[in-house]
């Protein structure tokens, strides 16, 4: 009989499904809930248990992991008579791996404390590939003891796992991560269009660039997207638009200027307004191509 904590998993999307499956592979008992039946069927096929409600999923759980798109969804699943806080047992550990505003995480931790529930904010970076391969970077906010308790579970999901500070700190670092990623993708997209219009062998150029100071995880992960114009979503423009809103608002609140970030945030918003919100964020290439007169 397993001595590992019982896990409830809420949210089985592009990231949540492979992450929950990695916990199952690591020997954890996982009971999941999401709104899409096909995602519940996938969890069951992987060896997990499907619940009919949040309350059913969390009732006997030692650890509750949430992975949903944004702050409104976190609030919807956490609060209210059918939510996590009303139905989880006292002493349970809630690990919210969604990317939300730092203030939402702070407020959730405060409300959960009144119920005897411990909370960590633990957003991730690495995209769908990182989730599948269990090599995510996980940035955590909360108490040291709770982080120590959660770390073995988090090690089944990622490779770089760091406690960044008190509640909300994980979300602040994730916002910075999304700023860096967006600017990096935009720079790569501009380089791709420049290289192609110059008649250079794009594959060779990206290979040599990625071997020097211009190299990055973004270029490694997204090179094939650029080469093949394959924008199947690993991380959607819609979600990166949400994250750029988080980082620009948070930066304004602390008085930090983000001149390049503000421009890229507008480019992400523009791409979304043109109907490309459901595409992978590497589709920023499409925006540069439009500005450069390319026929898409």
C-alpha positions as CSV (number, residue, x, y, z in Angstrom):
1,X,0.0,0.0,0.0
2,X,1.4,3.4,-1.0
3,X,2.5,5.8,1.7
4,X,2.5,8.7,-0.7
5,X,-0.1,11.4,-0.1
6,X,-3.4,11.2,-1.8
7,X,-3.7,13.8,-4.5
8,X,-6.7,15.7,-5.9
9,X,-6.0,17.3,-9.3
10,X,-8.3,20.1,-10.5
11,X,-7.8,21.2,-14.1
12,X,-6.8,18.8,-16.9
13,X,-5.9,21.0,-19.8
14,X,-2.8,21.1,-22.1
15,X,-0.6,21.3,-19.0
16,X,-2.7,19.6,-16.3
17,X,-3.2,16.3,-18.1
18,X,0.4,15.3,-18.6
19,X,1.4,16.7,-15.2
20,X,-1.2,14.6,-13.4
21,X,-0.1,11.6,-15.5
22,X,3.5,12.1,-14.3
23,X,2.3,11.9,-10.7
24,X,0.5,8.6,-11.5
25,X,3.7,7.3,-13.0
26,X,5.5,8.3,-9.9
27,X,3.2,6.2,-7.8
28,X,0.7,8.8,-6.5
29,X,-3.0,8.1,-6.2
30,X,-4.6,10.9,-8.2
31,X,-8.3,11.8,-8.3
32,X,-9.1,14.4,-10.8
33,X,-11.9,16.8,-11.8
34,X,-12.4,19.0,-14.8
35,X,-15.3,20.1,-16.9
36,X,-14.5,18.0,-20.1
37,X,-15.4,14.4,-20.0
38,X,-12.7,13.4,-22.5
39,X,-10.1,14.8,-20.2
40,X,-11.5,12.7,-17.3
41,X,-11.5,9.7,-19.6
42,X,-7.8,10.3,-20.3
43,X,-7.0,10.5,-16.6
44,X,-8.8,7.2,-16.0
45,X,-7.0,5.6,-18.9
46,X,-3.7,6.7,-17.3
47,X,-4.6,5.0,-14.0
48,X,-6.2,7.9,-12.1
49,X,-9.7,8.3,-10.7
50,X,-12.4,10.6,-12.2
51,X,-14.5,12.6,-9.7
52,X,-17.9,14.0,-10.4
53,X,-17.3,17.3,-8.6
54,X,-14.6,19.3,-6.9
55,X,-16.0,18.4,-3.5
56,X,-15.7,14.7,-4.3
57,X,-12.2,15.1,-5.6
58,X,-10.8,17.0,-2.7
59,X,-12.7,15.4,0.3
60,X,-10.0,12.8,1.2
61,X,-7.0,14.4,-0.4
62,X,-3.8,15.2,1.4
63,X,-2.6,17.4,-1.4
64,X,-4.8,19.4,-3.8
65,X,-3.2,20.6,-7.0
66,X,-4.9,23.1,-9.2
67,X,-4.0,24.0,-12.8
68,X,-6.5,26.4,-14.4
69,X,-6.2,29.3,-16.8
70,X,-6.5,32.5,-14.8
71,X,-7.5,34.2,-11.5
72,X,-11.3,34.0,-12.1
73,X,-11.1,30.2,-12.6
74,X,-9.0,29.8,-9.4
75,X,-11.5,31.9,-7.5
76,X,-14.4,29.8,-8.9
77,X,-12.9,26.5,-7.9
78,X,-11.6,27.7,-4.5
79,X,-14.5,29.6,-3.0
80,X,-18.2,28.9,-2.5
81,X,-20.1,26.0,-1.0
82,X,-18.9,23.6,-3.8
83,X,-15.3,24.9,-3.8
84,X,-12.1,23.6,-2.4
85,X,-11.9,25.5,0.8
86,X,-15.4,24.3,2.0
87,X,-14.7,20.7,1.2
88,X,-11.1,20.0,1.8
89,X,-10.0,18.6,5.1
90,X,-8.2,20.7,7.7
91,X,-4.5,20.2,7.3
92,X,-4.6,19.6,3.5
93,X,-2.0,21.3,1.3
94,X,-3.3,23.3,-1.7
95,X,-0.7,23.8,-4.4
96,X,-2.0,26.2,-7.0
97,X,0.1,25.8,-10.2
98,X,-2.0,28.2,-12.3
99,X,-0.5,31.5,-13.5
100,X,-2.5,34.2,-11.8
101,X,-2.0,37.6,-10.2
102,X,0.2,37.7,-7.1
103,X,-2.7,39.3,-5.1
104,X,-5.1,36.5,-6.0
105,X,-2.5,34.0,-4.5
106,X,-2.1,36.2,-1.3
107,X,-5.9,36.4,-0.9
108,X,-6.3,32.7,-1.4
109,X,-3.6,31.8,1.2
110,X,-5.3,34.1,3.7
111,X,-8.8,32.6,3.2
112,X,-7.4,29.1,3.3
113,X,-5.6,29.7,6.5
114,X,-8.9,30.4,8.2
115,X,-10.0,26.9,7.1
116,X,-6.8,25.2,8.3
117,X,-5.6,24.6,4.8
118,X,-2.0,25.4,3.8
119,X,-1.3,27.0,0.4
120,X,1.5,27.3,-2.0
121,X,1.5,29.3,-5.2
122,X,3.6,27.2,-7.7
123,X,3.3,28.4,-11.3
124,X,5.4,26.7,-13.9
125,X,7.4,27.4,-17.0
126,X,8.3,25.0,-19.8
127,X,5.1,24.6,-21.8
128,X,3.5,21.5,-22.9
129,X,6.8,19.8,-23.8
130,X,8.1,20.5,-20.3
131,X,5.0,19.2,-18.7
132,X,5.1,15.9,-20.7
133,X,8.8,15.5,-20.0
134,X,8.5,16.4,-16.3
135,X,11.2,19.1,-16.7
136,X,9.2,22.1,-15.7
137,X,10.7,25.1,-13.8
138,X,8.5,25.6,-10.7
139,X,8.6,28.9,-8.9
140,X,7.0,28.7,-5.5
141,X,5.6,31.2,-2.9
142,X,4.7,30.2,0.6
143,X,6.0,28.9,3.9
144,X,9.3,26.8,4.0
145,X,7.6,23.9,5.8
146,X,4.9,23.6,3.3
147,X,7.4,23.9,0.4
148,X,9.5,21.1,2.0
149,X,6.3,18.9,2.3
150,X,5.4,19.5,-1.3
151,X,8.9,19.2,-2.8
152,X,8.8,15.4,-3.4
153,X,5.6,15.7,-5.4
154,X,6.9,18.7,-7.3
155,X,10.0,16.7,-8.2
156,X,7.8,14.4,-10.2
157,X,6.7,17.3,-12.3
158,X,9.8,19.5,-12.8
159,X,13.6,19.8,-12.5
160,X,14.1,23.4,-11.2
161,X,12.0,23.9,-8.1
162,X,12.7,27.0,-6.0
163,X,11.0,28.7,-3.1
164,X,11.0,32.3,-4.1
165,X,9.5,33.9,-1.0
166,X,6.2,34.4,0.8
167,X,2.7,33.9,-0.7
168,X,2.5,35.6,-4.2
169,X,6.2,35.4,-4.8
170,X,5.9,32.5,-7.2
171,X,3.4,34.4,-9.2
172,X,5.6,37.5,-9.3
173,X,8.5,35.4,-10.6
174,X,6.2,33.7,-13.2
175,X,5.2,37.1,-14.4
176,X,8.8,38.0,-14.9
177,X,9.3,34.7,-16.7
178,X,6.5,35.5,-19.1
179,X,8.0,38.9,-19.8
180,X,11.3,37.3,-20.7
181,X,9.7,34.6,-22.8
182,X,7.5,37.0,-24.8
183,X,10.4,39.4,-25.6
184,X,12.5,36.4,-26.5
185,X,9.9,34.9,-28.9
186,X,9.4,38.4,-30.5
187,X,13.2,38.8,-31.0
188,X,13.4,35.3,-32.6
189,X,10.4,36.0,-34.8
190,X,12.0,39.2,-36.1
191,X,15.3,37.4,-36.7
192,X,13.5,34.7,-38.7
193,X,11.8,37.2,-41.0
194,X,15.1,39.2,-41.4
195,X,17.0,36.0,-42.3
196,X,14.5,34.7,-44.7
197,X,14.1,38.0,-46.5
198,X,17.9,38.1,-46.8
199,X,18.0,34.8,-48.5
200,X,19.9,32.9,-45.8
201,X,19.4,29.2,-45.1
202,X,17.1,29.5,-42.1
203,X,17.8,26.1,-40.6
204,X,21.6,26.7,-40.7
205,X,21.2,30.2,-39.3
206,X,19.1,29.1,-36.4
207,X,21.4,26.3,-35.6
208,X,24.5,28.5,-35.4
209,X,22.7,31.2,-33.5
210,X,21.4,28.8,-30.9
211,X,25.0,27.7,-30.3
212,X,26.1,31.1,-29.2
213,X,25.0,33.9,-26.9
214,X,21.8,34.3,-28.9
215,X,20.9,30.7,-28.0
216,X,18.0,30.2,-25.6
217,X,15.5,27.6,-24.4
218,X,12.9,29.6,-26.4
219,X,14.9,29.1,-29.6
220,X,15.5,25.4,-28.8
221,X,11.8,24.7,-28.1
222,X,10.3,26.9,-30.8
223,X,12.8,26.5,-33.7
224,X,10.6,23.8,-35.4
225,X,7.5,26.0,-35.0
226,X,9.3,28.8,-36.8
227,X,10.7,26.6,-39.5
228,X,7.5,24.7,-40.2
229,X,5.0,27.5,-39.4
230,X,3.5,25.0,-37.0
231,X,1.5,27.0,-34.4
232,X,-0.4,24.1,-32.8
233,X,-0.8,25.4,-29.2
234,X,1.6,24.4,-26.6
235,X,1.0,27.7,-24.8
236,X,-1.7,29.8,-26.4
237,X,-1.5,33.5,-27.3
238,X,-4.7,34.0,-25.3
239,X,-2.9,32.9,-22.1
240,X,0.2,34.9,-22.8
241,X,-1.9,37.9,-23.4
242,X,-3.4,37.3,-19.9
243,X,0.1,37.0,-18.4
244,X,1.4,40.1,-20.1
245,X,-1.5,41.9,-18.4
246,X,-0.4,40.5,-15.1
247,X,3.2,41.6,-15.5
248,X,2.4,45.1,-16.8
249,X,-0.1,45.7,-14.0
250,X,2.3,44.3,-11.3
251,X,5.2,46.4,-12.6
252,X,3.0,49.6,-12.6
253,X,2.1,48.9,-9.0
254,X,5.8,48.7,-7.9
255,X,7.0,51.5,-10.1
256,X,9.1,49.4,-12.5
257,X,9.3,50.6,-16.1
258,X,8.9,47.9,-18.8
259,X,9.5,49.8,-22.1
260,X,10.2,46.8,-24.3
261,X,7.7,44.6,-22.4
262,X,5.0,47.1,-23.0
263,X,5.6,47.1,-26.7
264,X,5.6,43.3,-26.8
265,X,2.4,43.2,-24.7
266,X,0.8,45.3,-27.4
267,X,2.0,43.0,-30.2
268,X,0.6,40.0,-28.3
269,X,-2.7,41.8,-27.9
270,X,-2.7,42.8,-31.6
271,X,-2.1,39.2,-32.7
272,X,-5.0,38.1,-30.5
273,X,-7.3,40.8,-31.9
274,X,-6.5,39.4,-35.4
275,X,-8.0,36.1,-34.5
276,X,-4.8,34.2,-33.6
277,X,-5.4,33.9,-29.8
278,X,-5.8,30.1,-30.0
279,X,-2.4,29.6,-31.6
280,X,0.9,28.9,-29.9
281,X,2.8,32.0,-28.7
282,X,5.4,31.3,-31.4
283,X,2.8,32.6,-33.8
284,X,4.2,36.1,-32.9
285,X,6.1,35.3,-36.1
286,X,2.8,35.8,-38.0
287,X,2.6,39.4,-36.7
288,X,6.1,40.2,-37.9
289,X,5.4,38.7,-41.3
290,X,2.3,40.8,-41.7
291,X,4.2,43.9,-40.7
292,X,6.8,42.9,-43.3
293,X,4.3,42.4,-46.1
294,X,4.3,38.6,-46.2
295,X,1.3,36.8,-47.6
296,X,0.0,34.4,-44.9
